[in-house]
Amino acid sequence: MVIDRVYPGAQLAPGAFALVAMGAVFGAASRVTFTFIIFAFEITRDYNSVLPLMLVSVIADGVAMWHMPKSSIMTEKLARRGMRVHAEYEADVLQQVSVGEMIDRDLPVISSEMSVGTLAEKIARRAPEVTKHDALFILDDSGNLEGIITRSDNLASVRKRR
Protein backbone atom coordinates (compact mmCIF):
# COMPACT_ATOMS: atom_id res chain seq x y z
CA MET A 1 0.00 0.00 0.00
CA VAL A 2 2.96 2.32 0.66
CA ILE A 3 4.36 1.65 -2.81
CA ASP A 4 0.92 2.37 -4.30
CA ARG A 5 0.91 5.75 -2.50
CA VAL A 6 4.40 6.58 -3.73
CA TYR A 7 3.70 5.38 -7.28
CA PRO A 8 -0.05 5.82 -7.87
CA GLY A 9 0.31 4.79 -11.49
CA ALA A 10 1.35 1.25 -10.48
CA GLN A 11 -2.25 0.47 -9.48
CA LEU A 12 -1.25 -2.20 -6.98
CA ALA A 13 -4.05 -4.02 -5.18
CA PRO A 14 -3.41 -5.15 -1.59
CA GLY A 15 -5.86 -8.03 -2.06
CA ALA A 16 -3.78 -9.40 -4.93
CA PHE A 17 -0.67 -9.37 -2.73
CA ALA A 18 -2.58 -11.21 -0.02
CA LEU A 19 -3.82 -13.78 -2.55
CA VAL A 20 -0.33 -14.33 -3.97
CA ALA A 21 1.20 -14.64 -0.49
CA MET A 22 -1.52 -17.04 0.61
CA GLY A 23 -1.03 -19.12 -2.52
CA ALA A 24 2.72 -19.26 -2.00
CA VAL A 25 2.44 -20.32 1.64
CA PHE A 26 -0.32 -22.88 1.18
CA GLY A 27 1.03 -24.31 -2.06
CA ALA A 28 4.54 -24.73 -0.64
CA ALA A 29 3.33 -26.12 2.70
CA SER A 30 1.05 -28.74 1.19
CA ARG A 31 3.11 -29.45 -1.95
CA VAL A 32 0.07 -28.99 -4.17
CA THR A 33 1.16 -25.77 -5.84
CA PHE A 34 -0.60 -26.21 -9.15
CA THR A 35 -3.84 -27.25 -7.47
CA PHE A 36 -3.83 -24.14 -5.30
CA ILE A 37 -3.12 -21.86 -8.27
CA ILE A 38 -6.23 -23.23 -9.99
CA PHE A 39 -8.19 -23.05 -6.73
CA ALA A 40 -7.22 -19.41 -6.10
CA PHE A 41 -8.11 -18.42 -9.65
CA GLU A 42 -11.49 -20.19 -9.40
CA ILE A 43 -12.28 -18.28 -6.23
CA THR A 44 -11.20 -14.81 -7.41
CA ARG A 45 -11.59 -14.95 -11.22
CA ASP A 46 -8.85 -12.32 -11.25
CA TYR A 47 -6.82 -12.77 -14.45
CA ASN A 48 -4.30 -10.13 -13.36
CA SER A 49 -3.24 -12.17 -10.33
CA VAL A 50 -2.69 -15.50 -12.11
CA LEU A 51 0.82 -14.77 -13.41
CA PRO A 52 2.17 -13.39 -10.10
CA LEU A 53 0.41 -16.21 -8.25
CA MET A 54 2.06 -18.84 -10.48
CA LEU A 55 5.47 -17.22 -10.25
CA VAL A 56 5.53 -16.76 -6.48
CA SER A 57 3.92 -20.14 -5.78
CA VAL A 58 6.47 -22.03 -7.86
CA ILE A 59 9.34 -20.13 -6.23
CA ALA A 60 7.93 -20.85 -2.77
CA ASP A 61 7.49 -24.53 -3.63
CA GLY A 62 11.10 -24.70 -4.83
CA VAL A 63 12.32 -23.12 -1.59
CA ALA A 64 10.22 -25.54 0.46
CA MET A 65 11.54 -28.53 -1.49
CA TRP A 66 15.09 -27.27 -1.02
CA HIS A 67 14.68 -26.97 2.76
CA MET A 68 12.54 -30.08 3.30
CA PRO A 69 13.22 -32.50 0.42
CA LYS A 70 11.62 -35.60 1.96
CA SER A 71 8.57 -34.19 3.67
CA SER A 72 6.09 -31.37 3.68
CA ILE A 73 4.80 -29.34 6.58
CA MET A 74 1.87 -31.76 6.73
CA THR A 75 4.11 -34.81 7.09
CA GLU A 76 6.96 -33.28 9.09
CA LYS A 77 5.54 -34.34 12.46
CA LEU A 78 5.23 -37.93 11.23
CA ALA A 79 8.78 -37.81 9.86
CA ARG A 80 10.09 -36.61 13.24
CA ARG A 81 8.47 -39.65 14.85
CA GLY A 82 10.36 -41.90 12.44
CA MET A 83 7.54 -42.68 10.03
CA ARG A 84 8.56 -42.31 6.40
CA VAL A 85 5.75 -40.93 4.27
CA HIS A 86 5.80 -41.28 0.49
CA ALA A 87 4.98 -38.41 -1.82
CA GLU A 88 1.51 -39.92 -2.16
CA TYR A 89 1.04 -39.46 1.63
CA GLU A 90 0.89 -43.19 2.19
CA ALA A 91 2.81 -44.52 5.18
CA ASP A 92 5.42 -47.13 4.30
CA VAL A 93 4.41 -49.99 6.60
CA LEU A 94 7.48 -52.05 5.75
CA GLN A 95 9.68 -49.32 7.23
CA GLN A 96 7.76 -49.41 10.52
CA VAL A 97 7.51 -53.13 11.24
CA SER A 98 10.52 -55.25 12.14
CA VAL A 99 11.03 -58.85 11.09
CA GLY A 100 10.96 -59.88 14.75
CA GLU A 101 7.42 -58.53 15.10
CA MET A 102 6.19 -60.49 12.09
CA ILE A 103 7.89 -63.81 12.73
CA ASP A 104 5.73 -66.80 13.56
CA ARG A 105 7.30 -68.55 16.52
CA ASP A 106 5.05 -71.60 16.12
CA LEU A 107 7.00 -73.34 13.38
CA PRO A 108 5.13 -75.71 11.05
CA VAL A 109 7.01 -79.00 11.54
CA ILE A 110 6.34 -82.58 10.47
CA SER A 111 8.17 -85.81 11.17
CA SER A 112 10.47 -87.29 8.55
CA GLU A 113 8.64 -90.58 9.14
CA MET A 114 5.30 -89.17 7.85
CA SER A 115 4.36 -90.48 4.44
CA VAL A 116 3.64 -88.22 1.48
CA GLY A 117 0.11 -89.63 1.28
CA THR A 118 -0.61 -88.83 4.94
CA LEU A 119 0.62 -85.26 4.42
CA ALA A 120 -1.54 -84.93 1.29
CA GLU A 121 -4.59 -86.15 3.24
CA LYS A 122 -3.96 -83.61 6.01
CA ILE A 123 -3.64 -80.84 3.44
CA ALA A 124 -6.87 -81.99 1.73
CA ARG A 125 -8.67 -81.94 5.11
CA ARG A 126 -7.25 -78.47 5.70
CA ALA A 127 -5.64 -79.43 8.98
CA PRO A 128 -4.38 -76.17 10.55
CA GLU A 129 -0.96 -77.58 11.45
CA VAL A 130 -0.13 -78.13 7.75
CA THR A 131 -2.22 -75.51 5.93
CA LYS A 132 -1.27 -72.39 7.86
CA HIS A 133 1.99 -72.07 5.88
CA ASP A 134 3.08 -72.96 2.36
CA ALA A 135 6.23 -74.74 3.55
CA LEU A 136 6.77 -77.24 6.35
CA PHE A 137 10.00 -78.09 8.16
CA ILE A 138 10.85 -81.78 8.20
CA LEU A 139 12.51 -82.87 11.46
CA ASP A 140 14.10 -86.19 12.35
CA ASP A 141 13.49 -88.07 15.64
CA SER A 142 16.11 -85.99 17.50
CA GLY A 143 14.59 -82.67 16.30
CA ASN A 144 17.23 -81.83 13.69
CA LEU A 145 16.17 -80.20 10.44
CA GLU A 146 16.28 -82.63 7.53
CA GLY A 147 14.60 -80.47 4.91
CA ILE A 148 11.68 -78.34 3.85
CA ILE A 149 8.65 -79.42 1.84
CA THR A 150 6.09 -77.12 0.23
CA ARG A 151 2.50 -77.89 -0.63
CA SER A 152 3.32 -77.75 -4.33
CA ASP A 153 6.20 -80.24 -3.78
CA ASN A 154 3.78 -82.56 -2.01
CA LEU A 155 1.14 -82.28 -4.76
CA ALA A 156 3.75 -82.92 -7.45
CA SER A 157 4.91 -86.02 -5.57
CA VAL A 158 1.34 -87.33 -5.22
CA ARG A 159 0.70 -86.77 -8.97
CA LYS A 160 3.89 -88.66 -9.89
CA ARG A 161 2.81 -91.71 -7.90
CA ARG A 162 -0.60 -91.88 -9.62
N, CA, C and O of each residue as an XYZ file, in Angstrom:
648
protein
N       0.824     -1.184      0.000
C       0.000      0.000      0.000
C       0.869      1.249      0.000
O       0.487      2.269     -0.575
N       2.038      1.180      0.641
C       2.964      2.315      0.664
C       3.490      2.569     -0.740
O       3.565      3.715     -1.183
N       3.856      1.496     -1.441
C       4.363      1.645     -2.808
C       3.276      2.219     -3.708
O       3.578      3.015     -4.597
N       2.033      1.841     -3.502
C       0.920      2.365     -4.296
C       0.732      3.856     -4.026
O       0.333      4.594     -4.926
N       1.010      4.310     -2.812
C       0.908      5.748     -2.497
C       2.046      6.530     -3.144
O       1.864      7.652     -3.618
N       3.245      5.897     -3.152
C       4.401      6.579     -3.731
C       4.298      6.615     -5.258
O       4.600      7.627     -5.890
N       3.865      5.486     -5.838
C       3.702      5.376     -7.285
C       2.238      5.077     -7.600
O       1.893      3.914     -7.805
N       1.379      6.067     -7.646
C      -0.046      5.823     -7.869
C      -0.350      5.204     -9.229
O      -1.403      4.592     -9.406
N       0.538      5.351    -10.171
C       0.312      4.788    -11.493
C       0.516      3.270    -11.533
O       0.135      2.626    -12.511
N       1.100      2.700    -10.503
C       1.350      1.252    -10.482
C       0.049      0.458    -10.309
O      -0.038     -0.699    -10.722
N      -0.938      1.075     -9.709
C      -2.254      0.474     -9.485
C      -2.149     -0.912     -8.825
O      -2.704     -1.896     -9.313
N      -1.430     -0.954     -7.715
C      -1.251     -2.197     -6.979
C      -2.454     -2.431     -6.066
O      -2.956     -1.505     -5.430
N      -2.902     -3.672     -6.014
C      -4.054     -4.018     -5.178
C      -3.576     -4.851     -3.986
O      -2.963     -5.902     -4.176
N      -3.847     -4.398     -2.776
C      -3.414     -5.151     -1.591
C      -4.024     -6.556     -1.546
O      -3.387     -7.490     -1.059
N      -5.228     -6.709     -2.040
C      -5.862     -8.026     -2.059
C      -5.105     -9.016     -2.930
O      -5.024    -10.200     -2.605
N      -4.550     -8.529     -4.040
C      -3.776     -9.402     -4.929
C      -2.499     -9.862     -4.237
O      -2.093    -11.014     -4.390
N      -1.866     -8.979     -3.483
C      -0.667     -9.374     -2.732
C      -1.009    -10.420     -1.678
O      -0.258    -11.372     -1.465
N      -2.147    -10.233     -1.025
C      -2.577    -11.215     -0.016
C      -2.861    -12.569     -0.672
O      -2.493    -13.613     -0.132
N      -3.514    -12.548     -1.832
C      -3.816    -13.784     -2.546
C      -2.538    -14.490     -2.976
O      -2.416    -15.705     -2.815
N      -1.592    -13.746     -3.516
C      -0.332    -14.325     -3.972
C       0.455    -14.891     -2.781
O       1.019    -15.982     -2.870
N       0.488    -14.159     -1.688
C       1.199    -14.643     -0.493
C       0.530    -15.889      0.071
O       1.206    -16.843      0.456
N      -0.790    -15.877      0.118
C      -1.522    -17.040      0.615
C      -1.270    -18.246     -0.291
O      -1.062    -19.358      0.194
N      -1.289    -18.027     -1.584
C      -1.028    -19.124     -2.524
C       0.372    -19.683     -2.371
O       0.570    -20.896     -2.437
N       1.338    -18.812     -2.168
C       2.717    -19.264     -2.004
C       2.866    -20.086     -0.728
O       3.489    -21.147     -0.745
N       2.309    -19.614      0.358
C       2.438    -20.323      1.639
C       1.700    -21.653      1.600
O       2.268    -22.687      1.953
N       0.458    -21.637      1.181
C      -0.322    -22.877      1.184
C       0.209    -23.883      0.162
O       0.327    -25.071      0.460
N       0.523    -23.410     -1.027
C       1.029    -24.313     -2.056
C       2.339    -24.958     -1.663
O       2.539    -26.149     -1.903
N       3.248    -24.185     -1.054
C       4.537    -24.732     -0.636
C       4.383    -25.651      0.570
O       5.065    -26.673      0.657
N       3.502    -25.305      1.494
C       3.330    -26.122      2.699
C       2.711    -27.473      2.383
O       3.095    -28.487      2.966
N       1.766    -27.491      1.475
C       1.049    -28.736      1.190
C       1.600    -29.478     -0.015
O       1.197    -30.612     -0.272
N       2.510    -28.867     -0.757
C       3.110    -29.447     -1.947
C       2.087    -29.728     -3.044
O       2.233    -30.674     -3.819
N       1.068    -28.906     -3.098
C       0.073    -28.992     -4.169
C      -0.039    -27.618     -4.823
O      -1.115    -27.024     -4.876
N       1.081    -27.135     -5.312
C       1.164    -25.769     -5.835
C       0.219    -25.530     -6.995
O      -0.528    -24.552     -6.998
N       0.246    -26.406     -7.972
C      -0.596    -26.206     -9.152
C      -2.078    -26.236     -8.779
O      -2.869    -25.440     -9.286
N      -2.441    -27.151     -7.898
C      -3.836    -27.245     -7.467
C      -4.283    -25.949     -6.803
O      -5.391    -25.474     -7.051
N      -3.427    -25.375     -5.962
C      -3.829    -24.145     -5.299
C      -3.882    -22.970     -6.264
O      -4.706    -22.073     -6.079
N      -3.039    -22.943     -7.278
C      -3.118    -21.861     -8.268
C      -4.480    -21.895     -8.951
O      -5.130    -20.861     -9.102
N      -4.911    -23.090     -9.363
C      -6.235    -23.232     -9.989
C      -7.334    -22.864     -8.998
O      -8.288    -22.168     -9.346
N      -7.196    -23.331     -7.774
C      -8.191    -23.050     -6.733
C      -8.322    -21.541     -6.489
O      -9.432    -21.013     -6.420
N      -7.179    -20.850     -6.359
C      -7.216    -19.406     -6.102
C      -7.828    -18.660     -7.279
O      -8.579    -17.706     -7.079
N      -7.523    -19.075     -8.489
C      -8.115    -18.422     -9.654
C      -9.617    -18.661     -9.701
O     -10.381    -17.744    -10.003
N     -10.050    -19.886     -9.404
C     -11.487    -20.189     -9.401
C     -12.235    -19.333     -8.394
O     -13.359    -18.903     -8.651
N     -11.622    -19.088     -7.264
C     -12.284    -18.280     -6.226
C     -12.356    -16.812     -6.628
O     -13.400    -16.181     -6.463
N     -11.258    -16.255     -7.157
C     -11.201    -14.810     -7.414
C     -11.603    -14.414     -8.824
O     -12.123    -13.317     -9.027
N     -11.374    -15.279     -9.800
C     -11.594    -14.951    -11.221
C     -10.823    -13.696    -11.635
O     -11.252    -12.943    -12.509
N      -9.674    -13.491    -10.985
C      -8.853    -12.322    -11.253
C      -7.699    -12.730    -12.176
O      -6.714    -13.322    -11.733
N      -7.838    -12.403    -13.466
C      -6.824    -12.772    -14.450
C      -5.496    -12.065    -14.193
O      -4.441    -12.600    -14.534
N      -5.527    -10.890    -13.607
C      -4.301    -10.129    -13.359
C      -3.436    -10.760    -12.270
O      -2.234    -10.499    -12.208
N      -4.027    -11.579    -11.421
C      -3.237    -12.165    -10.328
C      -2.714    -13.560    -10.649
O      -1.955    -14.125     -9.861
N      -3.104    -14.129    -11.788
C      -2.693    -15.497    -12.109
C      -1.187    -15.584    -12.340
O      -0.543    -16.476    -11.788
N      -0.614    -14.702    -13.126
C       0.821    -14.774    -13.413
C       1.661    -14.559    -12.144
O       2.565    -15.353    -11.884
N       1.395    -13.512    -11.345
C       2.174    -13.386    -10.096
C       1.943    -14.559     -9.143
O       2.860    -14.994     -8.447
N       0.719    -15.062     -9.120
C       0.407    -16.208     -8.252
C       1.217    -17.432     -8.686
O       1.777    -18.133     -7.843
N       1.284    -17.691     -9.986
C       2.061    -18.838    -10.476
C       3.543    -18.653    -10.178
O       4.204    -19.579     -9.707
N       4.056    -17.484    -10.445
C       5.472    -17.221    -10.252
C       5.880    -17.378     -8.791
O       6.834    -18.093     -8.485
N       5.174    -16.724     -7.904
C       5.529    -16.760     -6.484
C       5.269    -18.141     -5.883
O       6.036    -18.591     -5.032
N       4.223    -18.809     -6.303
C       3.920    -20.143     -5.776
C       4.983    -21.152     -6.172
O       5.394    -21.975     -5.354
N       5.429    -21.098     -7.408
C       6.468    -22.028     -7.859
C       7.791    -21.738     -7.154
O       8.506    -22.669     -6.784
N       8.119    -20.487     -6.967
C       9.342    -20.133     -6.234
C       9.248    -20.625     -4.789
O      10.202    -21.201     -4.266
N       8.111    -20.402     -4.150
C       7.933    -20.850     -2.766
C       7.995    -22.371     -2.659
O       8.554    -22.902     -1.699
N       7.428    -23.071     -3.635
C       7.486    -24.531     -3.635
C       8.922    -25.010     -3.804
O       9.333    -25.976     -3.161
N       9.681    -24.348     -4.655
C      11.096    -24.700     -4.826
C      11.893    -24.492     -3.555
O      12.733    -25.319     -3.200
N      11.633    -23.387     -2.866
C      12.323    -23.124     -1.591
C      11.936    -24.171     -0.552
O      12.793    -24.648      0.193
N      10.670    -24.528     -0.495
C      10.216    -25.543      0.462
C      10.847    -26.898      0.149
O      11.252    -27.619      1.061
N      10.932    -27.243     -1.128
C      11.539    -28.530     -1.495
C      13.039    -28.526     -1.213
O      13.617    -29.571     -0.915
N      13.661    -27.374     -1.303
C      15.089    -27.270     -1.019
C      15.353    -27.463      0.474
O      16.312    -28.132      0.861
N      14.493    -26.872      1.309
C      14.683    -26.971      2.763
C      14.171    -28.281      3.351
O      14.740    -28.780      4.322
N      13.120    -28.841      2.788
C      12.536    -30.082      3.305
C      12.311    -31.041      2.141
O      11.174    -31.201      1.697
N      13.366    -31.686      1.633
C      13.225    -32.497      0.422
C      12.380    -33.761      0.585
O      11.789    -34.227     -0.390
N      12.309    -34.325      1.792
C      11.623    -35.605      1.955
C      10.265    -35.497      2.623
O       9.581    -36.507      2.785
N       9.868    -34.323      3.007
C       8.566    -34.195      3.672
C       7.991    -32.817      3.406
O       8.666    -31.923      2.896
N       6.743    -32.675      3.760
C       6.091    -31.368      3.675
C       5.731    -30.962      5.098
O       5.960    -31.719      6.041
N       5.178    -29.787      5.249
C       4.797    -29.339      6.578
C       3.694    -30.234      7.160
O       3.541    -30.340      8.377
N       2.935    -30.869      6.268
C       1.867    -31.757      6.726
C       2.399    -33.103      7.188
O       1.755    -33.771      7.997
N       3.549    -33.513      6.699
C       4.107    -34.808      7.086
C       5.333    -34.687      7.975
O       5.904    -35.705      8.364
N       5.747    -33.492      8.302
C       6.957    -33.284      9.094
C       6.848    -33.899     10.484
O       7.814    -34.485     10.973
N       5.709    -33.779     11.120
C       5.542    -34.344     12.461
C       5.657    -35.867     12.421
O       6.246    -36.471     13.317
N       5.099    -36.483     11.388
C       5.232    -37.928     11.230
C       6.687    -38.311     10.972
O       7.173    -39.308     11.505
N       7.378    -37.523     10.159
C       8.780    -37.807      9.859
C       9.635    -37.692     11.110
O      10.576    -38.469     11.276
N       9.340    -36.756     11.986
C      10.093    -36.615     13.237
C       9.880    -37.803     14.162
O      10.746    -38.117     14.979
N       8.749    -38.459     14.042
C       8.470    -39.653     14.852
C       9.066    -40.908     14.237
O       8.952    -41.993     14.806
N       9.703    -40.769     13.077
C      10.360    -41.897     12.443
C       9.550    -42.578     11.357
O      10.002    -43.572     10.788
N       8.367    -42.071     11.056
C       7.541    -42.684     10.029
C       7.845    -42.022      8.692
O       7.702    -40.809      8.542
N       8.263    -42.827      7.727
C       8.564    -42.310      6.402
C       7.276    -42.262      5.592
O       6.574    -43.267      5.476
N       6.967    -41.109      5.037
C       5.745    -40.933      4.270
C       6.123    -40.673      2.818
O       6.926    -39.787      2.527
N       5.540    -41.449      1.911
C       5.803    -41.278      0.486
C       5.191    -39.972     -0.011
O       4.430    -39.312      0.697
N       5.534    -39.622     -1.221
C       4.984    -38.410     -1.816
C       3.475    -38.504     -1.966
O       2.791    -37.483     -2.026
N       2.947    -39.734     -2.028
C       1.506    -39.917     -2.159
C       0.809    -39.891     -0.798
O      -0.381    -40.187     -0.702
N       1.556    -39.533      0.257
C       1.044    -39.458      1.627
C       0.534    -40.802      2.120
O      -0.479    -40.878      2.815
N       1.234    -41.844      1.758
C       0.888    -43.190      2.192
C       2.036    -43.682      3.058
O       3.181    -43.715      2.605
N       1.752    -44.061      4.284
C       2.808    -44.518      5.176
C       3.407    -45.817      4.662
O       2.685    -46.706      4.209
N       4.721    -45.926      4.733
C       5.420    -47.134      4.302
C       5.465    -48.102      5.476
O       6.319    -47.980      6.354
N       4.555    -49.054      5.493
C       4.409    -49.992      6.602
C       5.659    -50.843      6.763
O       6.037    -51.175      7.886
N       6.301    -51.197      5.672
C       7.478    -52.048      5.754
C       8.643    -51.362      6.461
O       9.540    -52.039      6.963
N       8.647    -50.043      6.508
C       9.682    -49.317      7.233
C       9.391    -49.270      8.730
O      10.291    -48.988      9.521
N       8.164    -49.538      9.129
C       7.764    -49.409     10.519
C       7.772    -50.719     11.288
O       7.888    -50.715     12.513
N       7.650    -51.837     10.590
C       7.514    -53.134     11.236
C       8.828    -53.901     11.095
O       9.404    -53.977     10.010
N       9.286    -54.461     12.196
C      10.520    -55.251     12.137
C      10.196    -56.707     11.830
O       9.057    -57.148     11.984
N      11.201    -57.439     11.398
C      11.026    -58.852     11.087
C      10.661    -59.610     12.357
O       9.850    -60.536     12.322
N      11.255    -59.218     13.473
C      10.965    -59.876     14.746
C       9.513    -59.767     15.164
O       8.995    -60.657     15.838
N       8.849    -58.691     14.773
C       7.424    -58.533     15.102
C       6.537    -59.400     14.222
O       5.428    -59.756     14.620
N       7.010    -59.740     13.037
C       6.188    -60.491     12.094
C       6.440    -61.999     12.125
O       5.657    -62.773     11.575
N       7.517    -62.405     12.759
C       7.892    -63.814     12.725
C       6.863    -64.668     13.467
O       6.305    -64.262     14.486
N       6.635    -65.840     12.933
C       5.731    -66.802     13.563
C       6.592    -67.761     14.366
O       7.369    -68.527     13.796
N       6.463    -67.725     15.660
C       7.303    -68.553     16.522
C       6.801    -69.999     16.607
O       7.520    -70.874     17.089
N       5.602    -70.249     16.153
C       5.051    -71.600     16.125
C       5.361    -72.208     14.759
O       4.569    -72.102     13.822
N       6.522    -72.842     14.665
C       6.996    -73.342     13.375
C       6.170    -74.533     12.897
O       5.815    -75.401     13.693
N       5.866    -74.578     11.606
C       5.129    -75.713     11.054
C       6.086    -76.884     10.789
O       6.818    -76.877      9.799
N       6.077    -77.879     11.670
C       7.005    -79.005     11.542
C       6.241    -80.305     11.360
O       5.128    -80.474     11.858
N       6.874    -81.223     10.625
C       6.343    -82.579     10.474
C       7.496    -83.554     10.669
O       8.664    -83.182     10.553
N       7.163    -84.779     10.962
C       8.168    -85.807     11.167
C       8.660    -86.325      9.821
O       7.908    -86.369      8.847
N       9.924    -86.713      9.780
C      10.473    -87.286      8.553
C       9.886    -88.672      8.285
O      10.007    -89.197      7.177
N       9.252    -89.262      9.294
C       8.639    -90.584      9.145
C       7.249    -90.519      8.516
O       6.717    -91.551      8.106
N       6.642    -89.316      8.429
C       5.296    -89.168      7.855
C       5.357    -89.440      6.358
O       6.274    -88.994      5.669
N       4.376    -90.174      5.873
C       4.357    -90.483      4.443
C       3.797    -89.304      3.652
O       3.093    -88.451      4.192
N       4.122    -89.276      2.374
C       3.636    -88.221      1.481
C       2.114    -88.276      1.394
O       1.456    -87.237      1.366
N       1.558    -89.474      1.351
C       0.107    -89.630      1.277
C      -0.599    -89.093      2.507
O      -1.644    -88.450      2.397
N      -0.027    -89.356      3.695
C      -0.607    -88.832      4.937
C      -0.597    -87.309      4.933
O      -1.580    -86.673      5.311
N       0.530    -86.724      4.499
C       0.622    -85.263      4.422
C      -0.393    -84.710      3.433
O      -1.015    -83.681      3.699
N      -0.570    -85.377      2.290
C      -1.538    -84.927      1.293
C      -2.955    -84.990      1.847
O      -3.765    -84.101      1.582
N      -3.263    -86.041      2.621
C      -4.591    -86.147      3.242
C      -4.828    -85.023      4.233
O      -5.915    -84.446      4.272
N      -3.816    -84.705      5.037
C      -3.956    -83.609      6.013
C      -4.177    -82.271      5.296
O      -4.978    -81.445      5.732
N      -3.461    -82.079      4.202
C      -3.640    -80.836      3.440
C      -5.046    -80.790      2.842
O      -5.692    -79.741      2.848
N      -5.520    -81.928      2.326
C      -6.867    -81.993      1.732
C      -7.943    -81.727      2.779
O      -8.969    -81.119      2.476
N      -7.709    -82.187      4.025
C      -8.673    -81.943      5.110
C      -8.521    -80.551      5.704
O      -9.282    -80.156      6.588
N      -7.545    -79.821      5.219
C      -7.251    -78.467      5.702
C      -6.914    -78.449      7.188
O      -7.393    -77.598      7.938
N      -6.099    -79.385      7.592
C      -5.636    -79.426      8.983
C      -4.786    -78.192      9.250
O      -3.857    -77.914      8.490
N      -5.080    -77.445     10.308
C      -4.382    -76.175     10.551
C      -2.871    -76.313     10.707
O      -2.131    -75.395     10.352
N      -2.399    -77.448     11.234
C      -0.956    -77.580     11.451
C      -0.171    -77.693     10.148
O       1.042    -77.485     10.144
N      -0.848    -78.021      9.028
C      -0.133    -78.133      7.748
C      -0.622    -77.134      6.701
O       0.014    -77.001      5.655
N      -1.712    -76.438      6.939
C      -2.225    -75.505      5.925
C      -2.008    -74.043      6.277
O      -2.312    -73.162      5.473
N      -1.488    -73.775      7.462
C      -1.267    -72.387      7.856
C      -0.136    -71.745      7.043
O      -0.150    -70.539      6.797
N       0.832    -72.551      6.634
C       1.991    -72.066      5.880
C       2.126    -72.845      4.579
O       1.589    -73.945      4.446
N       2.837    -72.276      3.633
C       3.084    -72.956      2.358
C       4.182    -74.006      2.472
O       4.184    -74.986      1.728
N       5.113    -73.806      3.400
C       6.228    -74.737      3.551
C       6.231    -75.320      4.960
O       5.826    -74.665      5.920
N       6.689    -76.547      5.064
C       6.770    -77.240      6.345
C       8.208    -77.698      6.572
O       8.884    -78.129      5.637
N       8.668    -77.604      7.813
C       9.998    -78.086      8.160
C       9.910    -79.567      8.489
O       9.027    -79.991      9.235
N      10.811    -80.344      7.942
C      10.853    -81.779      8.197
C      11.951    -82.034      9.228
O      13.119    -81.725      8.994
N      11.560    -82.604     10.377
C      12.506    -82.871     11.457
C      12.671    -84.374     11.657
O      11.726    -85.143     11.478
N      13.883    -84.782     12.029
C      14.101    -86.192     12.353
C      13.689    -86.447     13.800
O      13.174    -85.553     14.470
N      13.921    -87.692     14.288
C      13.490    -88.066     15.644
C      14.172    -87.245     16.733
O      13.591    -87.034     17.798
N      15.405    -86.776     16.484
C      16.113    -85.989     17.499
C      15.844    -84.497     17.372
O      16.428    -83.711     18.119
N      14.979    -84.079     16.448
C      14.589    -82.671     16.301
C      15.487    -81.867     15.388
O      15.396    -80.640     15.367
N      16.350    -82.523     14.634
C      17.230    -81.829     13.685
C      16.508    -81.629     12.356
O      15.721    -82.473     11.929
N      16.783    -80.521     11.724
C      16.167    -80.200     10.440
C      16.740    -81.090      9.348
O      17.953    -81.143      9.147
N      15.854    -81.788      8.647
C      16.283    -82.627      7.530
C      15.973    -81.979      6.187
O      16.647    -82.250      5.193
N      14.952    -81.122      6.155
C      14.599    -80.471      4.911
C      13.334    -79.655      5.041
O      12.780    -79.485      6.128
N      12.896    -79.158      3.912
C      11.677    -78.343      3.849
C      10.846    -78.878      2.697
O      11.379    -79.183      1.630
N       9.553    -78.991      2.906
C       8.652    -79.418      1.836
C       7.536    -78.388      1.713
O       7.003    -77.906      2.713
N       7.194    -78.061      0.475
C       6.094    -77.125      0.234
C       4.870    -77.904     -0.211
O       4.955    -79.077     -0.574
N       3.734    -77.231     -0.175
C       2.502    -77.886     -0.632
C       2.605    -78.287     -2.101
O       2.152    -79.363     -2.493
N       3.198    -77.421     -2.901
C       3.321    -77.751     -4.330
C       4.256    -78.935     -4.538
O       4.029    -79.748     -5.435
N       5.325    -79.047     -3.707
C       6.198    -80.235     -3.782
C       5.402    -81.491     -3.460
O       5.540    -82.514     -4.131
N       4.571    -81.407     -2.434
C       3.776    -82.558     -2.014
C       2.787    -82.957     -3.106
O       2.648    -84.140     -3.415
N       2.100    -81.977     -3.690
C       1.136    -82.282     -4.760
C       1.830    -82.882     -5.979
O       1.300    -83.801     -6.603
N       2.995    -82.376     -6.316
C       3.749    -82.920     -7.450
C       4.152    -84.360     -7.173
O       4.116    -85.199     -8.073
N       4.533    -84.650     -5.938
C       4.911    -86.019     -5.566
C       3.719    -86.952     -5.633
O       3.853    -88.080     -6.107
N       2.555    -86.514     -5.173
C       1.338    -87.331     -5.224
C       0.945    -87.598     -6.681
O       0.539    -88.713     -7.010
N       1.060    -86.605     -7.547
C       0.705    -86.772     -8.970
C       1.631    -87.758     -9.664
O       1.195    -88.526    -10.522
N       2.935    -87.740     -9.288
C       3.895    -88.660     -9.889
C       3.551    -90.100     -9.573
O       3.707    -90.978    -10.421
N       3.084    -90.351     -8.360
C       2.809    -91.711     -7.903
C       1.536    -92.275     -8.521
O       1.332    -93.489     -8.520
N       0.686    -91.411     -9.044
C      -0.596    -91.882     -9.616
C      -0.442    -92.331    -11.012
O      -1.416    -92.754    -11.635
